[in-house]
Amino acid sequence: DISETITNGETVEEKEIEKKAMEKISEETKEA
């Protein structure tokens, strides 16, 4: 259970980072 929680936490964190990165890219694309 502990290992699953850690893995899930890392997955969520990675998705959040990807989401922010995608938003940043779209903002730069709109400006360009």
N, C-alpha and C positions, 0 to 999 in steps of 0.2 A: 504493500500500500504506500509506504514512504517513497519508494523509488518511482511509483506511478505518479504521485503528487509532484515530485520534482520534475519528472519528464513533462507532465501537463503544464506546469508552471513555465518551464523553458519554452514549450511550444507556444503558449499564449504570448509570452514576451516576444518571441521571434515574429509572431503574426503582427503584434502591435508595431514592431520596428518596421516590418515590411509595409504595413498600412501607412505609417508616417512617411516612409520613403516614397511610396507611390503618390501620396498627396503632394509631396514636395516636387516630384517630377511633373505632375499635372500642372502645378502652379507655374513652374518654369516653362512648360510647353505653352500655356496660355499667354505668358508674357512674350515669348519669342514670336 
